[in-house]
Amino acid sequence: MSWPALLLAPLLALLEQALSYALSTPLCQRQLGALLHLVPASTLLLVLVCTALALVDWHRRAGRPAGRFVSGMALGMGGLCALTIAAMWAPIGWLSPCTG
């Protein structure tokens, strides 16, 4: 089952960015800036689960090149989205949006 990594992973990456921006002001006003880490952590976990499903599907389709191509594309998309979410999460840890 490789479609979650192909379709859901990019949507989760966009959702993470939108929610992080939308929640930063209200959470900082309430002195709850540490909760900003929940959004990227949860979306990264979901993307990694989707990518793991694509990896299982890739191994399952060992004898079928066409199916393996789609699973390989899903692996690439899931990995790229996981890397993107991690890259967007890093500034929250280094440069707190609640200061300054």
Secondary structure in CASP SS format (residue, H / E / C, confidence):
PFRMAT SS
TARGET T0000
AUTHOR 0000-0000-0000
METHOD secondary structure of the structure
MODEL  1
M C 1.00
S C 1.00
W H 1.00
P H 1.00
A H 1.00
L H 1.00
L H 1.00
L H 1.00
A H 1.00
P H 1.00
L H 1.00
L H 1.00
A H 1.00
L H 1.00
L H 1.00
E H 1.00
Q H 1.00
A H 1.00
L H 1.00
S H 1.00
Y H 1.00
A H 1.00
L H 1.00
S H 1.00
T H 1.00
P H 1.00
L H 1.00
C H 1.00
Q H 1.00
R C 1.00
Q C 1.00
L C 1.00
G H 1.00
A H 1.00
L H 1.00
L H 1.00
H H 1.00
L H 1.00
V H 1.00
P H 1.00
A H 1.00
S H 1.00
T H 1.00
L H 1.00
L H 1.00
L H 1.00
V H 1.00
L H 1.00
V H 1.00
C H 1.00
T H 1.00
A H 1.00
L H 1.00
A H 1.00
L H 1.00
V H 1.00
D H 1.00
W H 1.00
H H 1.00
R H 1.00
R C 1.00
A C 1.00
G C 1.00
R C 1.00
P H 1.00
A H 1.00
G H 1.00
R H 1.00
F H 1.00
V H 1.00
S H 1.00
G H 1.00
M H 1.00
A H 1.00
L H 1.00
G H 1.00
M H 1.00
G H 1.00
G H 1.00
L H 1.00
C H 1.00
A H 1.00
L H 1.00
T H 1.00
I H 1.00
A H 1.00
A H 1.00
M H 1.00
W H 1.00
A H 1.00
P H 1.00
I H 1.00
G H 1.00
W H 1.00
L C 1.00
S C 1.00
P C 1.00
C C 1.00
T C 1.00
G C 1.00
END
